[in-house]
Amino acid sequence: MNTVLKLKCVSVDFPKGRNFFRGKKSNSPLKDISFEVKKGEVIGILGRNGAGKSTLLKVLNGVIVPSSGTYEQYGNTTSLLSLNAGLLGALNGYDNIKLSSLYLGVQKKNLKKNLKNIVEISELGDKLNDPVSSYSSGMKARLGFSIAFSANPDVILIDEVLSVGDASFKEKSKKLMFEKMKSDKTFVLVSHNTSLLNKVCNRIVILKEGRLLTNLSKKEAIAQYQSL
């Protein structure tokens, strides 16, 4: 399989301000991570809250530039499915769909067809005329998922979005993702749902205090996560 995403010795440091006696302080959610993703893989990422999972996805999506190390993406469009990802609260649903779709690489000539798919998947109806700032978290999840999914990227990054919203939409989104997993698309999933990751993933890695543990079987990874 061809490599589609590659990180080498990647670290991310966020400044936390200055301590009078000790100088500048920083928070390091990712520390010296080396990691490759192959075309067609479905990879799960496990880790407790604050382990750096969402930061890692944002690096893979190009939203965050590493403080050190290198990140390479080999000619593939990448889309992050995350609650509120890229949504502008002052704009209504339709305007967010148009802007986000263009940002994700959808050509103008395909916007109309793309819009139809998003309206159908999201099931938001007339709510798409309202500003996104008035949406509930479940409605934002519906819209964000529908936009990113309909862009049909080569690499799909998922940050717990399949666990948000009402029961019917959870099942709908999972069914859509399972269908797409049968293709040659590449997936990186962040979730606390170990049974889901065990079912759909080729391999599972663990983030612990910003460091990545990769050389584990799925069974070993789940057992270690449950012991954290």
N, C-alpha and C positions, 0 to 999 in steps of 0.2 A: 504493500500500500504506500502511496505517496504521502509525504509529510505536508500538511496544510497550515499548521501553526507550530511555531517553535520558540521557546523561551530558553535563554542561556544566562545563568547567574543573575536572574532578575531580582532586584530589590526595589521596594517603594517606601519612601520616607515622607511623612507629612510633618511640617513644623508645628509645634505645640506652643510656641511663644518663648519667652526668655525668663530664666530663673536668675535672680540678682547675683546669687553666689556661685551658681554652676554654669552660667552662660545659657546658650540656646538649648532647648529640649526638642525632641522629635518623637513621633510615633511611627513605627515601622510595621505596617500590616503584612508585608511580604518580605522574606529574607532569603536571598540567594537561591532562587528557584530555577531549576532546569527541567524542561518538560516539553514533550513533543505530542502532537495530535495528528493521527493519520486519517486520510480520507475514508469516510464511511464508518468511522468509529463512533460508538456511543459511550461516553466517559462520564462517570459520576464523581462528584466532589462532595465529600463529607467533612464536617468540622463543626465544632461548637460555635456559638455566637461570638463574634469578635476574632475568629481565627484567620480572617482575610479572604473568605470565599468570594464575596461580592467585588472586592478590590481586584482579585485575580480575573474575574470575568470582564471587568472594565478594562484591564490591560489587554486581554484577548480581543476585545472589541475596539481597541484603539482610543478609548475615552481617556485613559490615564497613561501617561508616558512614564516608563520606569525611571527611577532615580539613578540606577546603575544596571548594567547588563544589557542584553539585546533581545528584542522581540521581532520575529519575522512572520509575515503572512504571505503565503505563496499563491497570489492571484485569485483569491476567493473572496466573495462578498460575505460579510459576517453580520449577523443580527442578534441583538440582545433582547430577550423577552424578559422584562423585569417590570415590577409594579412602578408606574409613573415614569418609566424610562423615556426621556425625550419629549414628554407631553408638556405643553405650555398652557397653564391654567387660565390665562386671559383670553385664549382663543377657544372657539367652539369645537365640537368633535370633528366636523367636516374639515375645518381648516387645519386641525392637527393631522388628520389623515393625509391631506395633500402635501403638507410640509414634510411630515415624517416619511412618507412614501418616496418623495423625491430624494430625501437625504439617504434613504436606504438603497437608492439606485434604480428605483422604478422609473422607466421612461415616461415622458409626458403622454405619449400616444397610448400608453397602457393604464393611465390613471383612472379612466372611466370604468374599465373592467375591474381594476383593483379596488376601486371604491365600492362597487357592487358586492364583491367578495367580503370586504370588511364589514359592511352593513349587515350582511347575512350572518356572518360568523359572530359578530359582537351582540346582535339582537338588541341594540340600544335604541333603534327606531327614532322617534322624534327627539329623544334626549341628545342626539348628535347636533341639534341646533343650539344647545345650551353650552355655556362656557364650562370647560373641563374642571375649573376650580369648584364648581357646584357638584361634581360627581362624588359618589361614595368610593371607597377603596376598591370595592368589587367591580364597579363600573369602569374605573380607571384600568383595572387589571384586564377586563374584557377588551377595552379599546387598545391598550398596549399590546396585548397578545395578538389581536386580530390584525393590527397594522404590521407587526413584525412577521407574523406567520404568512400573510398574504404577499409579502415582498419576495418570498421564495428564495431565501439566501442559500449559499452553499454550506455555510457553517451556522448552526443555530445554538445560541447560548441561552440557557434557561435558569433564571434566578428565583426559584420557589414559586413562580407565577402559577404553576399548575395546582397549587394548594390554596389559592385565593379565590374568593367568590362563592356563589351559591353552588349547591350540590350538582345541579343539572349542567352548569357551565364547566365545573370541574371535569365531569365525565365527558362532556363534548370536547374540551380542549385536549384531554388525554387521548381520546379516540383519534383526533386529527393528528396528534403528534405520533402516535403508534403507527398510523398509516404511512406517515412520511418517513419513519424510521426504516421502513422496508425498502426505501430507495437508497441511493448512494450518498445521501446527505450526511453531514457530520454533526454530532451533537455533543455538547458539554453541559451537563445538568448539575446544578447545585440544589440539594434537597436534604431534609432531615428524614425523609421517608425511605428507610433502608430496604423495605420490601419492594418498593417501586424500582429503586436503583438496582437491586439484585436481579429483578425481572428483566429490565430493558438494557442494562449496560454490559459492554464487553469487558470493561475493567473499572475499578473504583480506586480513587486516590484519596488521601486524607490530608487536610490542612490542620496543623497544630501549632498555634502561636506563630503563625506566619511562615512556617516551614512545611514543605511538601513531602509526604511519604508515598512513594510510588511502587516500590517493589513488593507488593502484597497481592495475594489472591483476593477475589471478592469476599470470600468467607472470612479471611484474615482481616481485611479492611473493616468489615462490618463489626467484627468482634472487638477490634481495637477501638473503633469509634464508640461503641457502647460502653467501653471501659473508661473513656475519657472523663 
